[in-house]
Amino acid sequence: MFLKLYHRLPVARMIDGSVHELTALNSAFERLKQQAGVATPVWDELVALNGER
């Protein structure tokens, strides 16, 4: 799940976001990646390990 990954990042200590905000952030990031045509294999692997997609 994205939230497990998110809470392991150092930035999580600086941002107080609800589950809905963080899920929306991940969804927006996915759309941006698709529009830009940018590959993020490491991020994709981390998200897959956490069971989100």
mmCIF file of the N, C-alpha and C atoms, coordinates in Angstrom:
data_MODEL
# 
_entry.id   MODEL 
# 
loop_
_atom_site.group_PDB 
_atom_site.id 
_atom_site.type_symbol 
_atom_site.label_atom_id 
_atom_site.label_alt_id 
_atom_site.label_comp_id 
_atom_site.label_asym_id 
_atom_site.label_entity_id 
_atom_site.label_seq_id 
_atom_site.pdbx_PDB_ins_code 
_atom_site.Cartn_x 
_atom_site.Cartn_y 
_atom_site.Cartn_z 
_atom_site.occupancy 
_atom_site.B_iso_or_equiv 
_atom_site.pdbx_formal_charge 
_atom_site.auth_seq_id 
_atom_site.auth_comp_id 
_atom_site.auth_asym_id 
_atom_site.auth_atom_id 
_atom_site.pdbx_PDB_model_num 
ATOM 1   N N  . MET A 1 1  ? 0.840  -1.181 0.000   1.00 0.00 ? 1  MET A N  1 
ATOM 2   C CA . MET A 1 1  ? 0.000  0.000  0.000   1.00 0.00 ? 1  MET A CA 1 
ATOM 3   C C  . MET A 1 1  ? 0.884  1.243  0.000   1.00 0.00 ? 1  MET A C  1 
ATOM 4   N N  . PHE A 1 2  ? 0.417  2.239  -0.696  1.00 0.00 ? 2  PHE A N  1 
ATOM 5   C CA . PHE A 1 2  ? 1.160  3.497  -0.805  1.00 0.00 ? 2  PHE A CA 1 
ATOM 6   C C  . PHE A 1 2  ? 1.435  4.119  0.565   1.00 0.00 ? 2  PHE A C  1 
ATOM 7   N N  . LEU A 1 3  ? 0.495  3.988  1.476   1.00 0.00 ? 3  LEU A N  1 
ATOM 8   C CA . LEU A 1 3  ? 0.670  4.625  2.780   1.00 0.00 ? 3  LEU A CA 1 
ATOM 9   C C  . LEU A 1 3  ? 1.845  4.045  3.556   1.00 0.00 ? 3  LEU A C  1 
ATOM 10  N N  . LYS A 1 4  ? 2.046  2.741  3.450   1.00 0.00 ? 4  LYS A N  1 
ATOM 11  C CA . LYS A 1 4  ? 3.191  2.125  4.129   1.00 0.00 ? 4  LYS A CA 1 
ATOM 12  C C  . LYS A 1 4  ? 4.485  2.705  3.583   1.00 0.00 ? 4  LYS A C  1 
ATOM 13  N N  . LEU A 1 5  ? 4.549  2.814  2.283   1.00 0.00 ? 5  LEU A N  1 
ATOM 14  C CA . LEU A 1 5  ? 5.729  3.387  1.644   1.00 0.00 ? 5  LEU A CA 1 
ATOM 15  C C  . LEU A 1 5  ? 5.896  4.848  2.045   1.00 0.00 ? 5  LEU A C  1 
ATOM 16  N N  . TYR A 1 6  ? 4.834  5.587  1.976   1.00 0.00 ? 6  TYR A N  1 
ATOM 17  C CA . TYR A 1 6  ? 4.880  7.017  2.288   1.00 0.00 ? 6  TYR A CA 1 
ATOM 18  C C  . TYR A 1 6  ? 5.414  7.261  3.693   1.00 0.00 ? 6  TYR A C  1 
ATOM 19  N N  . HIS A 1 7  ? 4.918  6.512  4.653   1.00 0.00 ? 7  HIS A N  1 
ATOM 20  C CA . HIS A 1 7  ? 5.304  6.759  6.038   1.00 0.00 ? 7  HIS A CA 1 
ATOM 21  C C  . HIS A 1 7  ? 6.742  6.361  6.334   1.00 0.00 ? 7  HIS A C  1 
ATOM 22  N N  . ARG A 1 8  ? 7.400  5.688  5.414   1.00 0.00 ? 8  ARG A N  1 
ATOM 23  C CA . ARG A 1 8  ? 8.817  5.359  5.567   1.00 0.00 ? 8  ARG A CA 1 
ATOM 24  C C  . ARG A 1 8  ? 9.720  6.463  5.008   1.00 0.00 ? 8  ARG A C  1 
ATOM 25  N N  . LEU A 1 9  ? 9.147  7.378  4.269   1.00 0.00 ? 9  LEU A N  1 
ATOM 26  C CA . LEU A 1 9  ? 9.922  8.463  3.687   1.00 0.00 ? 9  LEU A CA 1 
ATOM 27  C C  . LEU A 1 9  ? 10.161 9.572  4.715   1.00 0.00 ? 9  LEU A C  1 
ATOM 28  N N  . PRO A 1 10 ? 11.330 10.211 4.658   1.00 0.00 ? 10 PRO A N  1 
ATOM 29  C CA . PRO A 1 10 ? 11.611 11.311 5.595   1.00 0.00 ? 10 PRO A CA 1 
ATOM 30  C C  . PRO A 1 10 ? 10.599 12.454 5.506   1.00 0.00 ? 10 PRO A C  1 
ATOM 31  N N  . VAL A 1 11 ? 10.061 12.692 4.312   1.00 0.00 ? 11 VAL A N  1 
ATOM 32  C CA . VAL A 1 11 ? 9.108  13.793 4.138   1.00 0.00 ? 11 VAL A CA 1 
ATOM 33  C C  . VAL A 1 11 ? 7.831  13.568 4.942   1.00 0.00 ? 11 VAL A C  1 
ATOM 34  N N  . ALA A 1 12 ? 7.522  12.338 5.278   1.00 0.00 ? 12 ALA A N  1 
ATOM 35  C CA . ALA A 1 12 ? 6.297  12.046 6.028   1.00 0.00 ? 12 ALA A CA 1 
ATOM 36  C C  . ALA A 1 12 ? 6.299  12.720 7.387   1.00 0.00 ? 12 ALA A C  1 
ATOM 37  N N  . ARG A 1 13 ? 7.476  12.954 7.940   1.00 0.00 ? 13 ARG A N  1 
ATOM 38  C CA . ARG A 1 13 ? 7.558  13.619 9.247   1.00 0.00 ? 13 ARG A CA 1 
ATOM 39  C C  . ARG A 1 13 ? 7.219  15.104 9.145   1.00 0.00 ? 13 ARG A C  1 
ATOM 40  N N  . MET A 1 14 ? 7.324  15.654 7.943   1.00 0.00 ? 14 MET A N  1 
ATOM 41  C CA . MET A 1 14 ? 7.091  17.082 7.756   1.00 0.00 ? 14 MET A CA 1 
ATOM 42  C C  . MET A 1 14 ? 5.684  17.395 7.266   1.00 0.00 ? 14 MET A C  1 
ATOM 43  N N  . ILE A 1 15 ? 4.963  16.391 6.806   1.00 0.00 ? 15 ILE A N  1 
ATOM 44  C CA . ILE A 1 15 ? 3.636  16.598 6.226   1.00 0.00 ? 15 ILE A CA 1 
ATOM 45  C C  . ILE A 1 15 ? 2.613  15.810 7.027   1.00 0.00 ? 15 ILE A C  1 
ATOM 46  N N  . ASP A 1 16 ? 1.549  16.459 7.406   1.00 0.00 ? 16 ASP A N  1 
ATOM 47  C CA . ASP A 1 16 ? 0.470  15.795 8.121   1.00 0.00 ? 16 ASP A CA 1 
ATOM 48  C C  . ASP A 1 16 ? -0.699 15.662 7.156   1.00 0.00 ? 16 ASP A C  1 
ATOM 49  N N  . GLY A 1 17 ? -0.804 14.486 6.536   1.00 0.00 ? 17 GLY A N  1 
ATOM 50  C CA . GLY A 1 17 ? -1.851 14.286 5.549   1.00 0.00 ? 17 GLY A CA 1 
ATOM 51  C C  . GLY A 1 17 ? -2.764 13.146 5.926   1.00 0.00 ? 17 GLY A C  1 
ATOM 52  N N  . SER A 1 18 ? -4.024 13.276 5.561   1.00 0.00 ? 18 SER A N  1 
ATOM 53  C CA . SER A 1 18 ? -4.978 12.207 5.831   1.00 0.00 ? 18 SER A CA 1 
ATOM 54  C C  . SER A 1 18 ? -4.793 11.095 4.803   1.00 0.00 ? 18 SER A C  1 
ATOM 55  N N  . VAL A 1 19 ? -5.404 9.970  5.063   1.00 0.00 ? 19 VAL A N  1 
ATOM 56  C CA . VAL A 1 19 ? -5.344 8.836  4.143   1.00 0.00 ? 19 VAL A CA 1 
ATOM 57  C C  . VAL A 1 19 ? -5.860 9.245  2.775   1.00 0.00 ? 19 VAL A C  1 
ATOM 58  N N  . HIS A 1 20 ? -6.940 10.006 2.751   1.00 0.00 ? 20 HIS A N  1 
ATOM 59  C CA . HIS A 1 20 ? -7.543 10.424 1.485   1.00 0.00 ? 20 HIS A CA 1 
ATOM 60  C C  . HIS A 1 20 ? -6.607 11.356 0.709   1.00 0.00 ? 20 HIS A C  1 
ATOM 61  N N  . GLU A 1 21 ? -5.951 12.252 1.415   1.00 0.00 ? 21 GLU A N  1 
ATOM 62  C CA . GLU A 1 21 ? -5.017 13.166 0.756   1.00 0.00 ? 21 GLU A CA 1 
ATOM 63  C C  . GLU A 1 21 ? -3.845 12.404 0.147   1.00 0.00 ? 21 GLU A C  1 
ATOM 64  N N  . LEU A 1 22 ? -3.317 11.450 0.894   1.00 0.00 ? 22 LEU A N  1 
ATOM 65  C CA . LEU A 1 22 ? -2.164 10.697 0.411   1.00 0.00 ? 22 LEU A CA 1 
ATOM 66  C C  . LEU A 1 22 ? -2.533 9.786  -0.758  1.00 0.00 ? 22 LEU A C  1 
ATOM 67  N N  . THR A 1 23 ? -3.704 9.204  -0.713  1.00 0.00 ? 23 THR A N  1 
ATOM 68  C CA . THR A 1 23 ? -4.162 8.374  -1.828  1.00 0.00 ? 23 THR A CA 1 
ATOM 69  C C  . THR A 1 23 ? -4.359 9.238  -3.068  1.00 0.00 ? 23 THR A C  1 
ATOM 70  N N  . ALA A 1 24 ? -4.920 10.426 -2.890  1.00 0.00 ? 24 ALA A N  1 
ATOM 71  C CA . ALA A 1 24 ? -5.104 11.349 -4.011  1.00 0.00 ? 24 ALA A CA 1 
ATOM 72  C C  . ALA A 1 24 ? -3.757 11.797 -4.573  1.00 0.00 ? 24 ALA A C  1 
ATOM 73  N N  . LEU A 1 25 ? -2.787 12.017 -3.691  1.00 0.00 ? 25 LEU A N  1 
ATOM 74  C CA . LEU A 1 25 ? -1.447 12.395 -4.134  1.00 0.00 ? 25 LEU A CA 1 
ATOM 75  C C  . LEU A 1 25 ? -0.830 11.298 -4.998  1.00 0.00 ? 25 LEU A C  1 
ATOM 76  N N  . ASN A 1 26 ? -0.962 10.061 -4.578  1.00 0.00 ? 26 ASN A N  1 
ATOM 77  C CA . ASN A 1 26 ? -0.420 8.955  -5.370  1.00 0.00 ? 26 ASN A CA 1 
ATOM 78  C C  . ASN A 1 26 ? -1.136 8.835  -6.712  1.00 0.00 ? 26 ASN A C  1 
ATOM 79  N N  . SER A 1 27 ? -2.437 9.009  -6.722  1.00 0.00 ? 27 SER A N  1 
ATOM 80  C CA . SER A 1 27 ? -3.197 8.939  -7.976  1.00 0.00 ? 27 SER A CA 1 
ATOM 81  C C  . SER A 1 27 ? -2.774 10.049 -8.935  1.00 0.00 ? 27 SER A C  1 
ATOM 82  N N  . ALA A 1 28 ? -2.597 11.245 -8.400  1.00 0.00 ? 28 ALA A N  1 
ATOM 83  C CA . ALA A 1 28 ? -2.161 12.366 -9.238  1.00 0.00 ? 28 ALA A CA 1 
ATOM 84  C C  . ALA A 1 28 ? -0.764 12.112 -9.791  1.00 0.00 ? 28 ALA A C  1 
ATOM 85  N N  . PHE A 1 29 ? 0.099  11.534 -8.984  1.00 0.00 ? 29 PHE A N  1 
ATOM 86  C CA . PHE A 1 29 ? 1.447  11.212 -9.439  1.00 0.00 ? 29 PHE A CA 1 
ATOM 87  C C  . PHE A 1 29 ? 1.401  10.185 -10.569 1.00 0.00 ? 29 PHE A C  1 
ATOM 88  N N  . GLU A 1 30 ? 0.541  9.192  -10.452 1.00 0.00 ? 30 GLU A N  1 
ATOM 89  C CA . GLU A 1 30 ? 0.400  8.177  -11.500 1.00 0.00 ? 30 GLU A CA 1 
ATOM 90  C C  . GLU A 1 30 ? -0.056 8.820  -12.815 1.00 0.00 ? 30 GLU A C  1 
ATOM 91  N N  . ARG A 1 31 ? -1.022 9.725  -12.742 1.00 0.00 ? 31 ARG A N  1 
ATOM 92  C CA . ARG A 1 31 ? -1.499 10.403 -13.961 1.00 0.00 ? 31 ARG A CA 1 
ATOM 93  C C  . ARG A 1 31 ? -0.391 11.252 -14.575 1.00 0.00 ? 31 ARG A C  1 
ATOM 94  N N  . LEU A 1 32 ? 0.348  11.960 -13.736 1.00 0.00 ? 32 LEU A N  1 
ATOM 95  C CA . LEU A 1 32 ? 1.446  12.795 -14.217 1.00 0.00 ? 32 LEU A CA 1 
ATOM 96  C C  . LEU A 1 32 ? 2.511  11.952 -14.912 1.00 0.00 ? 32 LEU A C  1 
ATOM 97  N N  . LYS A 1 33 ? 2.843  10.809 -14.327 1.00 0.00 ? 33 LYS A N  1 
ATOM 98  C CA . LYS A 1 33 ? 3.829  9.906  -14.931 1.00 0.00 ? 33 LYS A CA 1 
ATOM 99  C C  . LYS A 1 33 ? 3.366  9.452  -16.312 1.00 0.00 ? 33 LYS A C  1 
ATOM 100 N N  . GLN A 1 34 ? 2.097  9.105  -16.423 1.00 0.00 ? 34 GLN A N  1 
ATOM 101 C CA . GLN A 1 34 ? 1.563  8.637  -17.706 1.00 0.00 ? 34 GLN A CA 1 
ATOM 102 C C  . GLN A 1 34 ? 1.568  9.748  -18.742 1.00 0.00 ? 34 GLN A C  1 
ATOM 103 N N  . GLN A 1 35 ? 1.176  10.937 -18.362 1.00 0.00 ? 35 GLN A N  1 
ATOM 104 C CA . GLN A 1 35 ? 1.146  12.065 -19.292 1.00 0.00 ? 35 GLN A CA 1 
ATOM 105 C C  . GLN A 1 35 ? 2.546  12.443 -19.752 1.00 0.00 ? 35 GLN A C  1 
ATOM 106 N N  . ALA A 1 36 ? 3.505  12.383 -18.839 1.00 0.00 ? 36 ALA A N  1 
ATOM 107 C CA . ALA A 1 36 ? 4.882  12.772 -19.153 1.00 0.00 ? 36 ALA A CA 1 
ATOM 108 C C  . ALA A 1 36 ? 5.646  11.664 -19.861 1.00 0.00 ? 36 ALA A C  1 
ATOM 109 N N  . GLY A 1 37 ? 5.137  10.443 -19.771 1.00 0.00 ? 37 GLY A N  1 
ATOM 110 C CA . GLY A 1 37 ? 5.825  9.324  -20.389 1.00 0.00 ? 37 GLY A CA 1 
ATOM 111 C C  . GLY A 1 37 ? 7.147  8.992  -19.709 1.00 0.00 ? 37 GLY A C  1 
ATOM 112 N N  . VAL A 1 38 ? 7.182  9.243  -18.402 1.00 0.00 ? 38 VAL A N  1 
ATOM 113 C CA . VAL A 1 38 ? 8.401  9.014  -17.630 1.00 0.00 ? 38 VAL A CA 1 
ATOM 114 C C  . VAL A 1 38 ? 8.313  7.658  -16.944 1.00 0.00 ? 38 VAL A C  1 
ATOM 115 N N  . ALA A 1 39 ? 9.372  6.880  -17.078 1.00 0.00 ? 39 ALA A N  1 
ATOM 116 C CA . ALA A 1 39 ? 9.427  5.580  -16.412 1.00 0.00 ? 39 ALA A CA 1 
ATOM 117 C C  . ALA A 1 39 ? 9.953  5.755  -14.986 1.00 0.00 ? 39 ALA A C  1 
ATOM 118 N N  . THR A 1 40 ? 9.292  5.114  -14.053 1.00 0.00 ? 40 THR A N  1 
ATOM 119 C CA . THR A 1 40 ? 9.737  5.139  -12.654 1.00 0.00 ? 40 THR A CA 1 
ATOM 120 C C  . THR A 1 40 ? 9.747  3.702  -12.130 1.00 0.00 ? 40 THR A C  1 
ATOM 121 N N  . PRO A 1 41 ? 10.657 2.882  -12.647 1.00 0.00 ? 41 PRO A N  1 
ATOM 122 C CA . PRO A 1 41 ? 10.637 1.453  -12.299 1.00 0.00 ? 41 PRO A CA 1 
ATOM 123 C C  . PRO A 1 41 ? 10.828 1.171  -10.813 1.00 0.00 ? 41 PRO A C  1 
ATOM 124 N N  . VAL A 1 42 ? 11.647 1.940  -10.148 1.00 0.00 ? 42 VAL A N  1 
ATOM 125 C CA . VAL A 1 42 ? 11.875 1.691  -8.717  1.00 0.00 ? 42 VAL A CA 1 
ATOM 126 C C  . VAL A 1 42 ? 10.625 2.044  -7.919  1.00 0.00 ? 42 VAL A C  1 
ATOM 127 N N  . TRP A 1 43 ? 10.031 3.198  -8.223  1.00 0.00 ? 43 TRP A N  1 
ATOM 128 C CA . TRP A 1 43 ? 8.792  3.599  -7.537  1.00 0.00 ? 43 TRP A CA 1 
ATOM 129 C C  . TRP A 1 43 ? 7.693  2.574  -7.795  1.00 0.00 ? 43 TRP A C  1 
ATOM 130 N N  . ASP A 1 44 ? 7.565  2.139  -9.053  1.00 0.00 ? 44 ASP A N  1 
ATOM 131 C CA . ASP A 1 44 ? 6.546  1.151  -9.398  1.00 0.00 ? 44 ASP A CA 1 
ATOM 132 C C  . ASP A 1 44 ? 6.747  -0.149 -8.624  1.00 0.00 ? 44 ASP A C  1 
ATOM 133 N N  . GLU A 1 45 ? 7.991  -0.547 -8.475  1.00 0.00 ? 45 GLU A N  1 
ATOM 134 C CA . GLU A 1 45 ? 8.289  -1.772 -7.716  1.00 0.00 ? 45 GLU A CA 1 
ATOM 135 C C  . GLU A 1 45 ? 7.919  -1.609 -6.239  1.00 0.00 ? 45 GLU A C  1 
ATOM 136 N N  . LEU A 1 46 ? 8.245  -0.451 -5.667  1.00 0.00 ? 46 LEU A N  1 
ATOM 137 C CA . LEU A 1 46 ? 7.905  -0.196 -4.274  1.00 0.00 ? 46 LEU A CA 1 
ATOM 138 C C  . LEU A 1 46 ? 6.384  -0.197 -4.061  1.00 0.00 ? 46 LEU A C  1 
ATOM 139 N N  . VAL A 1 47 ? 5.675  0.428  -4.974  1.00 0.00 ? 47 VAL A N  1 
ATOM 140 C CA . VAL A 1 47 ? 4.206  0.464  -4.869  1.00 0.00 ? 47 VAL A CA 1 
ATOM 141 C C  . VAL A 1 47 ? 3.654  -0.962 -4.985  1.00 0.00 ? 47 VAL A C  1 
ATOM 142 N N  . ALA A 1 48 ? 4.197  -1.747 -5.923  1.00 0.00 ? 48 ALA A N  1 
ATOM 143 C CA . ALA A 1 48 ? 3.734  -3.124 -6.097  1.00 0.00 ? 48 ALA A CA 1 
ATOM 144 C C  . ALA A 1 48 ? 4.016  -3.967 -4.845  1.00 0.00 ? 48 ALA A C  1 
ATOM 145 N N  . LEU A 1 49 ? 5.140  -3.744 -4.230  1.00 0.00 ? 49 LEU A N  1 
ATOM 146 C CA . LEU A 1 49 ? 5.480  -4.478 -3.003  1.00 0.00 ? 49 LEU A CA 1 
ATOM 147 C C  . LEU A 1 49 ? 4.507  -4.154 -1.875  1.00 0.00 ? 49 LEU A C  1 
ATOM 148 N N  . ASN A 1 50 ? 3.975  -2.955 -1.920  1.00 0.00 ? 50 ASN A N  1 
ATOM 149 C CA . ASN A 1 50 ? 3.040  -2.539 -0.888  1.00 0.00 ? 50 ASN A CA 1 
ATOM 150 C C  . ASN A 1 50 ? 1.591  -2.842 -1.247  1.00 0.00 ? 50 ASN A C  1 
ATOM 151 N N  . GLY A 1 51 ? 1.358  -3.516 -2.370  1.00 0.00 ? 51 GLY A N  1 
ATOM 152 C CA . GLY A 1 51 ? 0.035  -3.998 -2.720  1.00 0.00 ? 51 GLY A CA 1 
ATOM 153 C C  . GLY A 1 51 ? -0.940 -3.003 -3.302  1.00 0.00 ? 51 GLY A C  1 
ATOM 154 N N  . GLU A 1 52 ? -0.472 -1.887 -3.808  1.00 0.00 ? 52 GLU A N  1 
ATOM 155 C CA . GLU A 1 52 ? -1.375 -0.899 -4.392  1.00 0.00 ? 52 GLU A CA 1 
ATOM 156 C C  . GLU A 1 52 ? -1.216 -0.888 -5.891  1.00 0.00 ? 52 GLU A C  1 
ATOM 157 N N  . ARG A 1 53 ? -2.288 -0.694 -6.589  1.00 0.00 ? 53 ARG A N  1 
ATOM 158 C CA . ARG A 1 53 ? -2.347 -0.527 -8.044  1.00 0.00 ? 53 ARG A CA 1 
ATOM 159 C C  . ARG A 1 53 ? -3.740 -0.656 -8.498  1.00 0.00 ? 53 ARG A C  1 
# 
